[in-house]
Amino acid sequence: MIHPLDDRLREEARRYRLVFACPDCASFDPAGAGEGDARDVRDAALPGRAPRCSLGYPVAPHVSRSLDDRDEVVFCKAFELR
């Protein structure tokens, strides 16, 4: 779902600490992490390996947590808070 951003939504996201990005999702699999890996999912990707969605959805439209430099935000239909 693509939703336009305005100042009100940016302020509400900050005020209520809304999350929507892949690193905040239970299905996010950072590079090199698999079952039994104890690293935090917010760790940087390993060299040469890209983070991915364990459900197969593209992460590029959702990976950034910043709303400041965007005109719209893309919400994933499978997002589940970790």
C-alpha positions, 0 to 999 in steps of 0.5 A, spaced: 500 500 500 502 506 497 500 512 502 502 519 501 506 523 506 504 529 509 507 533 515 501 531 520 503 523 518 510 525 519 509 528 526 504 522 528 509 517 526 514 521 531 510 522 537 507 515 537 513 511 535 510 508 529 514 503 525 513 500 518 520 498 515 522 491 514 527 491 520 521 492 524 518 486 521 518 479 524 519 476 517 525 480 516 531 476 515 538 480 515 544 478 511 547 472 514 542 471 519 538 464 519 534 460 524 538 460 531 542 466 529 542 470 535 544 477 532 539 483 532 535 483 526 537 491 526 545 489 525 548 491 518 548 486 512 554 482 511 558 484 505 556 481 499 549 479 502 543 483 502 537 483 507 531 479 505 524 478 507 523 471 509 516 471 505 519 473 499 517 480 498 521 485 496 525 489 501 527 495 497 521 499 498 520 498 505 527 498 508 528 505 510 525 508 517 526 515 515 520 519 513 524 526 512 526 525 505 520 522 502 513 524 499 510 517 500 511 511 504 510 504 502 506 499 507 507 491 506 501 487 507 505 482 510 508 486 516 508 483 523 511 487 528 516 483 532 
